[in-house]
Amino acid sequence: MTKKVIIIGGGISGLSAGIYAQQCGFETTILESHNIAGGNCTSWKRKDYLFEGGMHWLGGSKNGSVMNKLWRHVGALDDNVQVFYSEPFLEFNHQGTPIRLYRDVDKMENEWLKTSPVDEKEIKNFCNIIRKMKGLSMPITDLRKVKVTQKVRPHISDLFYAIRAFLTILKYSKISASEYSNRFSHKAIQEFFLSLSGDNQMITMLFMTMGFLANGDGGFPNGGSLPFVERMVNTYNALGGNLLLNTPAETILMENYKAIAVITKNKKYDADAVIIATDTMNIEKLFSFNLHNIKQYLENSWFYDMKKKTEPTSATLVSIGINADLSNYPERPIFKLETPIKLADKNYYYLYVNQYSHDRTYTPKGKTAITIQLSGDTYDFWKMAKENGLYYEEKDKLGKEIINELSKWIPEIENNVEVIDIATPITYEKYCDNWKGSWMTNISNEINFKAYPSTIKGLKGVYFSGHRMMPPGGLPPALMTARKAVQHLCRDTKTLFVSEV
């Protein structure tokens, strides 16, 4: 008899789990609370403008990489998908002096040395760190004792690159971007690193990101989030999966510590197994019916350690539709403000801009969609504003401040703003069911890059996947943890796991 698997959450991880499970012969149903699939990988339309709310760059966009193989397996990428590789990747302008991050490390090194010969030692060290990170790839492995159609066999060079990168990460793991900036003498370079230091961001995150970019990865698929998700949904449907939108799971029914069903508002879905692909920080409510019985297992597992240590990576996303062509500007500029913008208890001295003039999916010709990300945990501020009836007033105030400051750097904005839309952590909580509206986990001294287990000892037929399961999170971990969860399912049920071709 075909075993029934209920998957809670229709984001990237839930869709990936559904695709893998269907390919392995399970009968799956995905319960998604929102009216579209994709979770955090999402965008929304406002008049003529599509605003990107999830994807900034994609790990695994590089053809031939192991991660690319996985994305193709779940249908997210194929030969018909155009991928953009912006160069420079990032540009910061300090009083007329541009500091650029290039995928081409040699080009970046030469340009920085011309800007600040006095910082030669630190510039070369920074670029050499990126070169050491260049060969690092996502750690794709198979679970022990699971039967697979084709075993993943990492190349010996992958092990070498991983050890080299690990030693580098270990050396700099406790250094923030702000602290790292003090190694340089040139004010523009110092300011550049300071611009990346929001919420005490660790410098290792930049090293890893630049390593992927330098290796030819980290491109942007044409159209961004929505077509990316649509391709996965089509793959899942073609395999016979059952995706139910507007169907939030309320509780998991357990019997003798084994999952036997998932209950929604209107129906009970019998299950031989359940994969929880929603935000792991919120799972206690899914066990509300049996919490008094299973609390001991949660308390003695990795889950309570996660709850204690996790810090949210979230942002307030300001999206602006401009009736002007901004293709002559960098795709990812960072601007320093004359007067900081205050939001909650935070002062923002920099604006991080993404502009999408390169992709006509987002706007008609002659118009530009841009987004500004104000990173930081402002969840409590927005929640209180909502409760006090000041939510929309605060959003309107913030929008006007952003327009005023941005117009100083991009004069075309003045009198050409047609749409302004602000998504707060409350927005992401409402539509994506994210803990504190956060889409990733902040890497700190308390949290490292190690993945959490896919199961909790003592609970049977319950598996976990999602971005929270592999800090800091993002799209690749969502896919990787789904693959791992299905391999656990296959091992427990003695089912052959259908590997990537």
RODRENDO-853998 format. One record per residue (C-alpha): residue number from 1; residue in one letter; y, z, x. Coordinates in steps of 0.25 Angstrom, whole numbers. Each point is the difference from the previous one (the first is absolute). Layout:
REM RODRENDO-853998
@num:NUM	residu:A	y:Y	z:Z	x:X
...
//
This chain:
REM RODRENDO-853998
@num:1	residu:M	y:0	z:0	x:0
@num:2	residu:T	y:14	z:-4	x:5
@num:3	residu:K	y:8	z:13	x:4
@num:4	residu:K	y:13	z:2	x:-7
@num:5	residu:V	y:12	z:4	x:9
@num:6	residu:I	y:14	z:4	x:-5
@num:7	residu:I	y:11	z:-2	x:9
@num:8	residu:I	y:13	z:8	x:-3
@num:9	residu:G	y:12	z:-8	x:5
@num:10	residu:G	y:3	z:-15	x:0
@num:11	residu:G	y:8	z:0	x:13
@num:12	residu:I	y:-4	z:-7	x:13
@num:13	residu:S	y:-11	z:10	x:3
@num:14	residu:G	y:-5	z:0	x:-15
@num:15	residu:L	y:-1	z:-15	x:0
@num:16	residu:S	y:-6	z:0	x:14
@num:17	residu:A	y:-11	z:10	x:-5
@num:18	residu:G	y:-2	z:-8	x:-12
@num:19	residu:I	y:-2	z:-13	x:7
@num:20	residu:Y	y:-10	z:6	x:11
@num:21	residu:A	y:-8	z:7	x:-11
@num:22	residu:Q	y:-1	z:-12	x:-9
@num:23	residu:Q	y:-5	z:-8	x:12
@num:24	residu:C	y:-10	z:11	x:3
@num:25	residu:G	y:-6	z:-1	x:-14
@num:26	residu:F	y:7	z:11	x:-7
@num:27	residu:E	y:6	z:-1	x:-14
@num:28	residu:T	y:15	z:5	x:2
@num:29	residu:T	y:11	z:3	x:-9
@num:30	residu:I	y:14	z:3	x:6
@num:31	residu:L	y:9	z:10	x:-8
@num:32	residu:E	y:15	z:-3	x:3
@num:33	residu:S	y:11	z:8	x:-7
@num:34	residu:H	y:11	z:-10	x:2
@num:35	residu:N	y:1	z:-14	x:-7
@num:36	residu:I	y:-2	z:-8	x:13
@num:37	residu:A	y:-10	z:2	x:11
@num:38	residu:G	y:5	z:3	x:15
@num:39	residu:G	y:5	z:14	x:0
@num:40	residu:N	y:10	z:1	x:11
@num:41	residu:C	y:-2	z:-14	x:4
@num:42	residu:T	y:10	z:-5	x:-11
@num:43	residu:S	y:13	z:-7	x:-3
@num:44	residu:W	y:9	z:-2	x:-12
@num:45	residu:K	y:9	z:-10	x:-6
@num:46	residu:R	y:14	z:2	x:-4
@num:47	residu:K	y:7	z:-12	x:-5
@num:48	residu:D	y:-1	z:-11	x:10
@num:49	residu:Y	y:-5	z:9	x:11
@num:50	residu:L	y:-13	z:6	x:4
@num:51	residu:F	y:1	z:13	x:8
@num:52	residu:E	y:-11	z:3	x:10
@num:53	residu:G	y:-5	z:15	x:-3
@num:54	residu:G	y:-12	z:1	x:9
@num:55	residu:M	y:-3	z:-10	x:12
@num:56	residu:H	y:9	z:-1	x:12
@num:57	residu:W	y:-11	z:-6	x:10
@num:58	residu:L	y:-15	z:-1	x:-1
@num:59	residu:G	y:-10	z:5	x:10
@num:60	residu:G	y:-11	z:-10	x:1
@num:61	residu:S	y:9	z:-12	x:-3
@num:62	residu:K	y:-5	z:-6	x:14
@num:63	residu:N	y:-11	z:-10	x:-2
@num:64	residu:G	y:-12	z:4	x:8
@num:65	residu:S	y:2	z:14	x:0
@num:66	residu:V	y:-10	z:10	x:-6
@num:67	residu:M	y:10	z:5	x:-11
@num:68	residu:N	y:3	z:-15	x:-4
@num:69	residu:K	y:-15	z:-2	x:-2
@num:70	residu:L	y:1	z:12	x:-10
@num:71	residu:W	y:12	z:-5	x:-7
@num:72	residu:R	y:-7	z:-13	x:-2
@num:73	residu:H	y:-12	z:6	x:-5
@num:74	residu:V	y:7	z:7	x:-11
@num:75	residu:G	y:8	z:-13	x:-3
@num:76	residu:A	y:14	z:5	x:4
@num:77	residu:L	y:2	z:-10	x:10
@num:78	residu:D	y:-6	z:-15	x:2
@num:79	residu:D	y:4	z:-12	x:7
@num:80	residu:N	y:10	z:-4	x:-11
@num:81	residu:V	y:8	z:12	x:2
@num:82	residu:Q	y:12	z:-2	x:9
@num:83	residu:V	y:4	z:12	x:9
@num:84	residu:F	y:14	z:2	x:6
@num:85	residu:Y	y:2	z:6	x:14
@num:86	residu:S	y:15	z:4	x:1
@num:87	residu:E	y:6	z:0	x:14
@num:88	residu:P	y:6	z:9	x:3
@num:89	residu:F	y:-7	z:10	x:-8
@num:90	residu:L	y:11	z:9	x:0
@num:91	residu:E	y:15	z:0	x:4
@num:92	residu:F	y:10	z:11	x:2
@num:93	residu:N	y:14	z:-2	x:3
@num:94	residu:H	y:8	z:10	x:7
@num:95	residu:Q	y:15	z:-3	x:1
@num:96	residu:G	y:-3	z:-15	x:3
@num:97	residu:T	y:-12	z:3	x:9
@num:98	residu:P	y:-13	z:-5	x:-7
@num:99	residu:I	y:-13	z:7	x:3
@num:100	residu:R	y:-12	z:-8	x:-5
@num:101	residu:L	y:-14	z:3	x:-1
@num:102	residu:Y	y:-8	z:-13	x:3
@num:103	residu:R	y:-15	z:-3	x:-2
@num:104	residu:D	y:2	z:-7	x:14
@num:105	residu:V	y:0	z:13	x:9
@num:106	residu:D	y:4	z:-8	x:12
@num:107	residu:K	y:12	z:-6	x:-7
@num:108	residu:M	y:4	z:14	x:-5
@num:109	residu:E	y:-2	z:6	x:14
@num:110	residu:N	y:9	z:-11	x:6
@num:111	residu:E	y:11	z:2	x:-11
@num:112	residu:W	y:0	z:15	x:1
@num:113	residu:L	y:1	z:0	x:15
@num:114	residu:K	y:12	z:-9	x:-1
@num:115	residu:T	y:7	z:9	x:-10
@num:116	residu:S	y:-3	z:13	x:9
@num:117	residu:P	y:-5	z:-2	x:14
@num:118	residu:V	y:2	z:14	x:3
@num:119	residu:D	y:-11	z:3	x:-10
@num:120	residu:E	y:-10	z:-9	x:7
@num:121	residu:K	y:-11	z:11	x:3
@num:122	residu:E	y:0	z:4	x:-15
@num:123	residu:I	y:1	z:-14	x:-6
@num:124	residu:K	y:-12	z:-5	x:8
@num:125	residu:N	y:-8	z:13	x:-3
@num:126	residu:F	y:3	z:-2	x:-15
@num:127	residu:C	y:-4	z:-15	x:1
@num:128	residu:N	y:-13	z:4	x:8
@num:129	residu:I	y:-4	z:10	x:-11
@num:130	residu:I	y:1	z:-11	x:-10
@num:131	residu:R	y:-8	z:-9	x:9
@num:132	residu:K	y:-11	z:11	x:0
@num:133	residu:M	y:0	z:1	x:-15
@num:134	residu:K	y:-1	z:-15	x:-1
@num:135	residu:G	y:-15	z:-1	x:0
@num:136	residu:L	y:-2	z:11	x:-10
@num:137	residu:S	y:-6	z:-4	x:-13
@num:138	residu:M	y:-4	z:8	x:-13
@num:139	residu:P	y:-13	z:8	x:2
@num:140	residu:I	y:-10	z:-7	x:-9
@num:141	residu:T	y:-14	z:5	x:1
@num:142	residu:D	y:-12	z:2	x:-9
@num:143	residu:L	y:-5	z:13	x:-5
@num:144	residu:R	y:-12	z:6	x:7
@num:145	residu:K	y:-14	z:-3	x:-7
@num:146	residu:V	y:6	z:-10	x:-11
@num:147	residu:K	y:-7	z:-13	x:-1
@num:148	residu:V	y:9	z:-12	x:2
@num:149	residu:T	y:-1	z:-15	x:-1
@num:150	residu:Q	y:7	z:-1	x:13
@num:151	residu:K	y:4	z:11	x:9
@num:152	residu:V	y:14	z:2	x:6
@num:153	residu:R	y:-1	z:-1	x:15
@num:154	residu:P	y:13	z:4	x:7
@num:155	residu:H	y:2	z:-8	x:13
@num:156	residu:I	y:0	z:8	x:13
@num:157	residu:S	y:14	z:-3	x:2
@num:158	residu:D	y:4	z:6	x:-13
@num:159	residu:L	y:-5	z:13	x:6
@num:160	residu:F	y:8	z:-1	x:12
@num:161	residu:Y	y:13	z:-3	x:-7
@num:162	residu:A	y:-3	z:11	x:-10
@num:163	residu:I	y:-2	z:10	x:12
@num:164	residu:R	y:13	z:-5	x:7
@num:165	residu:A	y:8	z:1	x:-13
@num:166	residu:F	y:-6	z:14	x:-4
@num:167	residu:L	y:5	z:5	x:14
@num:168	residu:T	y:14	z:-5	x:-2
@num:169	residu:I	y:1	z:6	x:-14
@num:170	residu:L	y:-5	z:13	x:5
@num:171	residu:K	y:10	z:0	x:11
@num:172	residu:Y	y:12	z:-2	x:-10
@num:173	residu:S	y:-6	z:6	x:-13
@num:174	residu:K	y:10	z:11	x:0
@num:175	residu:I	y:12	z:-8	x:3
@num:176	residu:S	y:10	z:-4	x:-11
@num:177	residu:A	y:8	z:-13	x:0
@num:178	residu:S	y:12	z:9	x:1
@num:179	residu:E	y:-5	z:7	x:13
@num:180	residu:Y	y:-5	z:-13	x:6
@num:181	residu:S	y:14	z:-6	x:-2
@num:182	residu:N	y:5	z:10	x:11
@num:183	residu:R	y:-8	z:-8	x:11
@num:184	residu:F	y:10	z:-11	x:-1
@num:185	residu:S	y:15	z:0	x:5
@num:186	residu:H	y:5	z:-12	x:-8
@num:187	residu:K	y:7	z:5	x:-13
@num:188	residu:A	y:-5	z:-12	x:-8
@num:189	residu:I	y:-15	z:2	x:4
@num:190	residu:Q	y:2	z:15	x:-2
@num:191	residu:E	y:5	z:-3	x:-14
@num:192	residu:F	y:-11	z:-10	x:-3
@num:193	residu:F	y:-10	z:10	x:2
@num:194	residu:L	y:8	z:11	x:-8
@num:195	residu:S	y:0	z:-10	x:-11
@num:196	residu:L	y:-15	z:1	x:-1
@num:197	residu:S	y:-1	z:15	x:0
@num:198	residu:G	y:2	z:3	x:-14
@num:199	residu:D	y:-8	z:12	x:-5
@num:200	residu:N	y:-4	z:3	x:15
@num:201	residu:Q	y:-8	z:-13	x:1
@num:202	residu:M	y:-10	z:1	x:12
@num:203	residu:I	y:2	z:-11	x:10
@num:204	residu:T	y:-14	z:-4	x:0
@num:205	residu:M	y:1	z:-7	x:-13
@num:206	residu:L	y:10	z:-9	x:6
@num:207	residu:F	y:-9	z:-3	x:12
@num:208	residu:M	y:-12	z:-3	x:-9
@num:209	residu:T	y:8	z:-9	x:-9
@num:210	residu:M	y:6	z:-8	x:12
@num:211	residu:G	y:-14	z:-1	x:5
@num:212	residu:F	y:-5	z:-7	x:-12
@num:213	residu:L	y:12	z:-9	x:-1
@num:214	residu:A	y:-1	z:-4	x:15
@num:215	residu:N	y:-15	z:-3	x:-3
@num:216	residu:G	y:4	z:-11	x:-10
@num:217	residu:D	y:-2	z:9	x:-12
@num:218	residu:G	y:9	z:6	x:-10
@num:219	residu:G	y:4	z:-12	x:-8
@num:220	residu:F	y:5	z:-1	x:-14
@num:221	residu:P	y:-8	z:-8	x:-10
@num:222	residu:N	y:8	z:-10	x:-8
@num:223	residu:G	y:4	z:7	x:-13
@num:224	residu:G	y:-3	z:14	x:5
@num:225	residu:S	y:-7	z:10	x:-9
@num:226	residu:L	y:-2	z:-6	x:-14
@num:227	residu:P	y:-7	z:-13	x:4
@num:228	residu:F	y:-8	z:8	x:11
@num:229	residu:V	y:-5	z:9	x:-12
@num:230	residu:E	y:-2	z:-11	x:-9
@num:231	residu:R	y:-10	z:-7	x:10
@num:232	residu:M	y:-8	z:13	x:1
@num:233	residu:V	y:0	z:2	x:-16
@num:234	residu:N	y:-5	z:-15	x:-1
@num:235	residu:T	y:-11	z:3	x:10
@num:236	residu:Y	y:-4	z:13	x:-7
@num:237	residu:N	y:-1	z:-7	x:-14
@num:238	residu:A	y:-8	z:-12	x:6
@num:239	residu:L	y:-10	z:10	x:4
@num:240	residu:G	y:-1	z:6	x:-14
@num:241	residu:G	y:8	z:12	x:2
@num:242	residu:N	y:7	z:7	x:-12
@num:243	residu:L	y:14	z:4	x:3
@num:244	residu:L	y:7	z:8	x:-11
@num:245	residu:L	y:15	z:2	x:1
@num:246	residu:N	y:8	z:10	x:-8
@num:247	residu:T	y:-13	z:9	x:1
@num:248	residu:P	y:3	z:13	x:8
@num:249	residu:A	y:-12	z:8	x:3
@num:250	residu:E	y:2	z:15	x:-5
@num:251	residu:T	y:-12	z:7	x:6
@num:252	residu:I	y:-14	z:-2	x:6
@num:253	residu:L	y:-12	z:6	x:-7
@num:254	residu:M	y:-9	z:7	x:9
@num:255	residu:E	y:-14	z:5	x:-3
@num:256	residu:N	y:-8	z:8	x:11
@num:257	residu:Y	y:11	z:-3	x:9
@num:258	residu:K	y:-2	z:-15	x:-2
@num:259	residu:A	y:10	z:-10	x:-6
@num:260	residu:I	y:-6	z:-6	x:-13
@num:261	residu:A	y:13	z:-5	x:-7
@num:262	residu:V	y:15	z:-3	x:0
@num:263	residu:I	y:8	z:4	x:-12
@num:264	residu:T	y:12	z:-7	x:-4
@num:265	residu:K	y:9	z:3	x:-12
@num:266	residu:N	y:-8	z:-9	x:-9
@num:267	residu:K	y:-14	z:-2	x:6
@num:268	residu:K	y:-11	z:6	x:9
@num:269	residu:Y	y:-5	z:-9	x:11
@num:270	residu:D	y:-14	z:3	x:4
@num:271	residu:A	y:-2	z:0	x:15
@num:272	residu:D	y:-11	z:1	x:11
@num:273	residu:A	y:12	z:1	x:10
@num:274	residu:V	y:15	z:2	x:1
@num:275	residu:I	y:9	z:-5	x:11
@num:276	residu:I	y:13	z:7	x:-1
@num:277	residu:A	y:10	z:-11	x:6
@num:278	residu:T	y:13	z:7	x:-5
@num:279	residu:D	y:9	z:9	x:8
@num:280	residu:T	y:-10	z:11	x:6
@num:281	residu:M	y:11	z:10	x:-1
@num:282	residu:N	y:0	z:0	x:-15
@num:283	residu:I	y:-16	z:1	x:-2
@num:284	residu:E	y:0	z:14	x:-5
@num:285	residu:K	y:4	z:-5	x:-14
@num:286	residu:L	y:-12	z:-9	x:0
@num:287	residu:F	y:-9	z:12	x:1
@num:288	residu:S	y:8	z:8	x:-11
@num:289	residu:F	y:-12	z:0	x:-9
@num:290	residu:N	y:-9	z:6	x:11
@num:291	residu:L	y:10	z:6	x:9
@num:292	residu:H	y:-5	z:14	x:-1
@num:293	residu:N	y:-14	z:-4	x:4
@num:294	residu:I	y:3	z:-9	x:12
@num:295	residu:K	y:12	z:7	x:5
@num:296	residu:Q	y:-8	z:6	x:11
@num:297	residu:Y	y:-4	z:-13	x:5
@num:298	residu:L	y:14	z:-5	x:1
@num:299	residu:E	y:5	z:12	x:7
@num:300	residu:N	y:-11	z:-1	x:10
@num:301	residu:S	y:3	z:-15	x:3
@num:302	residu:W	y:10	z:-8	x:7
@num:303	residu:F	y:8	z:-2	x:-13
@num:304	residu:Y	y:7	z:14	x:1
@num:305	residu:D	y:3	z:-3	x:15
@num:306	residu:M	y:6	z:-13	x:-4
@num:307	residu:K	y:8	z:7	x:-11
@num:308	residu:K	y:5	z:10	x:10
@num:309	residu:K	y:4	z:-9	x:11
@num:310	residu:T	y:5	z:-13	x:-7
@num:311	residu:E	y:14	z:-4	x:1
@num:312	residu:P	y:5	z:-11	x:-9
@num:313	residu:T	y:6	z:-13	x:5
@num:314	residu:S	y:9	z:-5	x:-11
@num:315	residu:A	y:13	z:-7	x:-3
@num:316	residu:T	y:11	z:-4	x:-9
@num:317	residu:L	y:-1	z:-15	x:-1
@num:318	residu:V	y:14	z:-7	x:-3
@num:319	residu:S	y:-2	z:-14	x:-4
@num:320	residu:I	y:12	z:-10	x:-2
@num:321	residu:G	y:0	z:-14	x:-5
@num:322	residu:I	y:11	z:-8	x:7
@num:323	residu:N	y:6	z:-13	x:-5
@num:324	residu:A	y:1	z:-5	x:15
@num:325	residu:D	y:-9	z:-6	x:10
@num:326	residu:L	y:-2	z:10	x:12
@num:327	residu:S	y:-10	z:-8	x:8
@num:328	residu:N	y:10	z:0	x:12
@num:329	residu:Y	y:-3	z:16	x:1
@num:330	residu:P	y:-12	z:6	x:6
@num:331	residu:E	y:-11	z:3	x:-9
@num:332	residu:R	y:-1	z:15	x:4
@num:333	residu:P	y:14	z:4	x:4
@num:334	residu:I	y:3	z:15	x:2
@num:335	residu:F	y:15	z:4	x:-2
@num:336	residu:K	y:7	z:13	x:5
@num:337	residu:L	y:9	z:5	x:-11
@num:338	residu:E	y:14	z:5	x:3
@num:339	residu:T	y:-1	z:11	x:-10
@num:340	residu:P	y:-14	z:5	x:-3
@num:341	residu:I	y:-6	z:-1	x:-14
@num:342	residu:K	y:-4	z:14	x:-5
@num:343	residu:L	y:-13	z:0	x:-9
@num:344	residu:A	y:-6	z:14	x:-3
@num:345	residu:D	y:1	z:8	x:12
@num:346	residu:K	y:-1	z:-12	x:9
@num:347	residu:N	y:11	z:-8	x:7
@num:348	residu:Y	y:-3	z:-15	x:3
@num:349	residu:Y	y:7	z:-6	x:12
@num:350	residu:Y	y:-7	z:-13	x:-1
@num:351	residu:L	y:-4	z:-10	x:-10
@num:352	residu:Y	y:-14	z:-7	x:2
@num:353	residu:V	y:1	z:-14	x:-7
@num:354	residu:N	y:-10	z:-10	x:-4
@num:355	residu:Q	y:5	z:-13	x:-4
@num:356	residu:Y	y:-9	z:-11	x:-6
@num:357	residu:S	y:8	z:-13	x:1
@num:358	residu:H	y:-12	z:-6	x:8
@num:359	residu:D	y:-9	z:1	x:-13
@num:360	residu:R	y:4	z:-7	x:-12
@num:361	residu:T	y:-10	z:8	x:-8
@num:362	residu:Y	y:11	z:11	x:-1
@num:363	residu:T	y:12	z:-8	x:-4
@num:364	residu:P	y:5	z:-14	x:-4
@num:365	residu:K	y:7	z:-8	x:11
@num:366	residu:G	y:13	z:5	x:4
@num:367	residu:K	y:-3	z:15	x:-4
@num:368	residu:T	y:-6	z:11	x:8
@num:369	residu:A	y:-8	z:12	x:-4
@num:370	residu:I	y:2	z:12	x:10
@num:371	residu:T	y:-6	z:14	x:0
@num:372	residu:I	y:5	z:13	x:7
@num:373	residu:Q	y:-9	z:11	x:3
@num:374	residu:L	y:5	z:14	x:1
@num:375	residu:S	y:-12	z:7	x:5
@num:376	residu:G	y:-2	z:15	x:-2
@num:377	residu:D	y:-6	z:10	x:-10
@num:378	residu:T	y:11	z:0	x:-11
@num:379	residu:Y	y:-10	z:2	x:-11
@num:380	residu:D	y:5	z:14	x:-4
@num:381	residu:F	y:14	z:-5	x:0
@num:382	residu:W	y:-3	z:-12	x:-10
@num:383	residu:K	y:-9	z:9	x:-8
@num:384	residu:M	y:11	z:10	x:-2
@num:385	residu:A	y:10	z:-11	x:-3
@num:386	residu:K	y:-10	z:-5	x:-11
@num:387	residu:E	y:-2	z:13	x:-6
@num:388	residu:N	y:15	z:3	x:0
@num:389	residu:G	y:4	z:-14	x:-7
@num:390	residu:L	y:6	z:-5	x:13
@num:391	residu:Y	y:-10	z:-9	x:5
@num:392	residu:Y	y:7	z:-13	x:-4
@num:393	residu:E	y:13	z:5	x:4
@num:394	residu:E	y:-5	z:3	x:14
@num:395	residu:K	y:-6	z:-13	x:1
@num:396	residu:D	y:12	z:-7	x:-4
@num:397	residu:K	y:8	z:8	x:10
@num:398	residu:L	y:-10	z:-3	x:12
@num:399	residu:G	y:1	z:-15	x:-4
@num:400	residu:K	y:15	z:-1	x:1
@num:401	residu:E	y:0	z:7	x:14
@num:402	residu:I	y:-11	z:-9	x:5
@num:403	residu:I	y:8	z:-13	x:-4
@num:404	residu:N	y:13	z:6	x:6
@num:405	residu:E	y:-6	z:3	x:13
@num:406	residu:L	y:-9	z:-13	x:1
@num:407	residu:S	y:12	z:-9	x:-3
@num:408	residu:K	y:6	z:4	x:13
@num:409	residu:W	y:-11	z:-6	x:7
@num:410	residu:I	y:-3	z:-12	x:-10
@num:411	residu:P	y:13	z:-4	x:-6
@num:412	residu:E	y:-7	z:-10	x:-9
@num:413	residu:I	y:-5	z:11	x:-8
@num:414	residu:E	y:14	z:4	x:-5
@num:415	residu:N	y:2	z:-6	x:-15
@num:416	residu:N	y:-14	z:-6	x:1
@num:417	residu:V	y:-9	z:11	x:-4
@num:418	residu:E	y:-8	z:-4	x:-13
@num:419	residu:V	y:-11	z:10	x:-1
@num:420	residu:I	y:-2	z:14	x:6
@num:421	residu:D	y:-12	z:8	x:-2
@num:422	residu:I	y:-4	z:13	x:6
@num:423	residu:A	y:-15	z:5	x:0
@num:424	residu:T	y:-1	z:15	x:4
@num:425	residu:P	y:-12	z:9	x:3
@num:426	residu:I	y:0	z:3	x:-15
@num:427	residu:T	y:-2	z:-15	x:-3
@num:428	residu:Y	y:-12	z:-1	x:10
@num:429	residu:E	y:-6	z:13	x:-6
@num:430	residu:K	y:1	z:-6	x:-14
@num:431	residu:Y	y:-5	z:-14	x:2
@num:432	residu:C	y:-10	z:3	x:12
@num:433	residu:D	y:-4	z:14	x:-3
@num:434	residu:N	y:4	z:4	x:15
@num:435	residu:W	y:1	z:14	x:4
@num:436	residu:K	y:15	z:3	x:1
@num:437	residu:G	y:2	z:-15	x:-1
@num:438	residu:S	y:-4	z:-2	x:14
@num:439	residu:W	y:-8	z:-13	x:5
@num:440	residu:M	y:-5	z:5	x:13
@num:441	residu:T	y:-2	z:13	x:8
@num:442	residu:N	y:10	z:4	x:11
@num:443	residu:I	y:-7	z:1	x:14
@num:444	residu:S	y:4	z:14	x:6
@num:445	residu:N	y:-5	z:10	x:9
@num:446	residu:E	y:-9	z:5	x:-12
@num:447	residu:I	y:-5	z:-14	x:-4
@num:448	residu:N	y:-7	z:-10	x:10
@num:449	residu:F	y:-6	z:-13	x:-2
@num:450	residu:K	y:-14	z:4	x:-3
@num:451	residu:A	y:-6	z:-4	x:-14
@num:452	residu:Y	y:-5	z:10	x:-10
@num:453	residu:P	y:-15	z:0	x:-5
@num:454	residu:S	y:-3	z:-9	x:-12
@num:455	residu:T	y:-8	z:11	x:-7
@num:456	residu:I	y:1	z:15	x:-3
@num:457	residu:K	y:-12	z:8	x:4
@num:458	residu:G	y:-7	z:5	x:-13
@num:459	residu:L	y:6	z:-10	x:-9
@num:460	residu:K	y:-10	z:-12	x:-3
@num:461	residu:G	y:4	z:-14	x:-5
@num:462	residu:V	y:15	z:2	x:4
@num:463	residu:Y	y:7	z:-8	x:11
@num:464	residu:F	y:14	z:-1	x:5
@num:465	residu:S	y:8	z:-11	x:5
@num:466	residu:G	y:15	z:-4	x:1
@num:467	residu:H	y:12	z:1	x:9
@num:468	residu:R	y:0	z:15	x:1
@num:469	residu:M	y:-14	z:0	x:6
@num:470	residu:M	y:4	z:-6	x:13
@num:471	residu:P	y:14	z:5	x:5
@num:472	residu:P	y:11	z:-6	x:1
@num:473	residu:G	y:-6	z:-9	x:-11
@num:474	residu:G	y:5	z:-14	x:-4
@num:475	residu:L	y:-7	z:-12	x:-5
@num:476	residu:P	y:-11	z:-1	x:11
@num:477	residu:P	y:-5	z:14	x:-2
@num:478	residu:A	y:0	z:-2	x:-15
@num:479	residu:L	y:-10	z:-11	x:2
@num:480	residu:M	y:-8	z:7	x:12
@num:481	residu:T	y:-2	z:13	x:-8
@num:482	residu:A	y:-5	z:-8	x:-12
@num:483	residu:R	y:-10	z:-8	x:9
@num:484	residu:K	y:-5	z:14	x:5
@num:485	residu:A	y:-1	z:6	x:-13
@num:486	residu:V	y:-9	z:-11	x:-5
@num:487	residu:Q	y:-9	z:1	x:12
@num:488	residu:H	y:-2	z:15	x:-3
@num:489	residu:L	y:-3	z:-5	x:-14
@num:490	residu:C	y:-10	z:-10	x:5
@num:491	residu:R	y:-7	z:10	x:9
@num:492	residu:D	y:-1	z:10	x:-10
@num:493	residu:T	y:-6	z:-10	x:-10
@num:494	residu:K	y:-9	z:-7	x:11
@num:495	residu:T	y:8	z:-13	x:-4
@num:496	residu:L	y:3	z:-11	x:10
@num:497	residu:F	y:14	z:-1	x:4
@num:498	residu:V	y:5	z:-15	x:0
@num:499	residu:S	y:8	z:-1	x:12
@num:500	residu:E	y:12	z:-10	x:4
@num:501	residu:V	y:-5	z:-14	x:3
//
